[in-house]
Amino acid sequence: MQAKNQWASRLGFIMATAGAAIGLGNLWKFPYLMGRNGGFPFLIAYLFFIVILGLPVMMTEMSLGRKTRHDPVQAYADIDPHAKIVGIFGVMAAFVILSYYSVIGGWIIKYIISYGTTLAAPADFTMFISSNEPVIWHFVFMAITTAICFFGISGIEKASKFMMPLLFVLLIVIIVRSVTLPGASEGLRFIFSPEGSGFSLGSVSAALGQVFYSLSLCMGITITYGSYLSEKENIPKSCLSVAGLDTAIAILAGIAIFPAVFSFQLEPKQGPGLIFGTLPMVFSEIKGGPIFAFFFFALVFFAAVTSAIALLEVPVSFAIDTLRWSRRKATVIIGSAIFLVGIPSALSFGVLGDITILKYSVFDFFGIITDNILLPLGGLTMCYYVGWKWHPEYLISEIERDGVPFKLKKLWIIAIRYITPILVGIVTLTGFWQIYLVIFK
């Protein structure tokens, strides 16, 4: 392991790994999933699955990365030559996710520029995404992401150590303004009251899937970042820190958004339009709204870009380790390829709006490929090879290196061998059932 591929400090590692997990899944997806699935009951289900699914999988991937010191493909090849497929699922998922994730990142930059120059949101969100302009902002977002990864671990660590604390500060500023609006208590009640309506078995599946998406599991990120980890790092403690920060940000995002939504008697179940359509309406009606809007979208941008650089680092690490490319070559070529693959997603609400794949828009189809196929398959195959084909004790010895206590190791083995495959299987079957309903309804 070359020195340049080591995290310079524990803080830098925690900030980078938390930044990878804390992204649009927290600030964009989690709040509207809460809105659609009953609020507080959904939150409880999500926290439950973080403990019994998220933490065991995260510890597995992080310890595997540190033990092998390889990219995801080579890391699994060290377990079994046939296990390469698990790493391939992760690299493919990271590549595809970033192709459409960057499109949303471009929308965020557009809003930041709009508020910074005109003190207002774009005139019409639907009209904006229906034009060709999103391709430009998609390019800008990918250029920023590629530039940070170009400088390697040092660039990622420095960016994360700057952006993550600022993210917390900006989020607190937005929360203070949101909870002081008239009628904001209704929004807090929606989040924390156990009497939420709309919770169903579908909500349980949504909470399961959100744990994967929010913690960036089975995307190769935790293995890649774990391969840069010092041998003295306490893996269970690090995973708890990352999962705790990730969950805290998701809850704080709900506190920032829902009081404002309820204060203006708007619909909390709108989906993605909650951030790009509804919140700008809220900001336009409050004193100093444009300033708070600018800070809010800056906050979302910081969360998005720290996750984006982690997603890009996965295929870049693969190209460096397996294909023997230089970092500069790998970053530029793969970053450019992701931009090109993402163009159809950027245009799928406009000139390519009439083009569908299995009745899905191009943008939604890429999301289906990752959320319903690549990530669950990666999770299932990971559990098979780590839990059954290989000896879990090998990773336990890695976790317990230098006398690190791991008192729950028996429960961890049970989780990887039995609990996690069952839960991932539920997500997979539910996902395919939803695809079936869309295609044949």
C-alpha positions, 0 to 999 in steps of 0.5 A: 500500500503506497503512502499516498493511498492512506488517509492522513488522519482518522478525522479525514477518513470519518469525514470522507466516509460520512460524506460518501454516505451523506448525500442526496439520499439524506437531503433529497430522498429520505424526507420525501420517503418519510412524507409518503410513508407515514412519517414517524413509523417510517423513521423507526423502521429505518433506524431498526434496519440501520442496526440489523442490516446497515452496520453489519454490511458496512463492517463487512465491506470496510474490513474486507477493503482494509484486509485486501488493500484492493479495489472491490473486484480484486478484493472479492477475487481474494476470497474466491476467483468467482467472487469477482462478480460481487465487485463487478456489481459494485463498480457497475452500480457506482458508475450508473448511479453517478451518471444520473446522480450527476444530473441532479447535482447539476440541477442543484448548481443551477438553483445555487446560481439562480439564487446567487444572481437573481435572488429567485429560483428558476422560473419553472422547474418543469420547464428547466428540466425539459430544456437542454440546459441540464446537460450543461449543469450535468457537465459542470457537476461532473467536472467538479467531481472529476477535478477533486478525484484527480488529486487522489486521496488527498483531494478527497480528504481535504474536500470532505474535511471542509465540506462536511462541517460546513454542511452541518452549520448550514443545516442548523441555520436552515433548521432554526429558520424552519422551526420558527415559522408559524405552524411549524409544530405540525411538521415536527409532529409529523416526524416524531408522532407515532400516529402517522398514517400511510405506513404499510408493508410497502413502507417497510420495503422502502425503509430497507431500500433506503438503508442501502441507498443512504449508507452507500452499501454494495456500491464498492465505496466502503471497500474502496475507502476501507482499502485506504484505512490505517491498520490501527483504525477501530472498524466497529467504532468507525462504522458506528460514527459514519452510520450515526452521522448519516442518520443524524443528517437524515433526521435533521433534513426532515426537521429542516424541511417538514416544518416549513412545508406544514407552515405553508400548508403544502403537500409533504408527499410530493416526491423529488419536487419537494426540494425543487418545486415546493421549497422554493415556494416556501423560501419566496414567502419568508423574510430573507427567503432567497438568502436561506434558499441559497444556503439550503442549496449550497448545503445540498450541493456539499452533500451531493459532491462528497457522495459523487467523489466517492462514487467516482473513486470506485471505478477509478480505483478499479482502473488503477488497481486492475487495469494498471492505469494512472490515476490521472488517466483513470479519472479523466477517462472514467469521469468523461464516460460517466458524463456521456452516459448521463446525457440521456438522463439529463434529456429524459424530461425533454427531447428524450421524454417520449423514449421509454425503456420498459415503460420507464423514462431513461432517468428512472430506468437507470435508477431501477437498474441500480436500486432494484438489480445491481445493489440487491444482487451485490448484497446477496452475492456478498453474503454468500461468498463472505458468510458461506464460501469464505470463513467470516473468521478471517474478517473478524481477525481483521476487525479485532486487529491490535486488540480492538474489541468486537463483542458482537461477532457472533451476532455479526456472523448470524446477520451476514449468513441469515438476516441480511440475505433475507432482508435483501431478498425482500428488497429484491422481490419487492423491487421486481414486483414493482417493475412488474406492476409498471410494465403490465398494469 
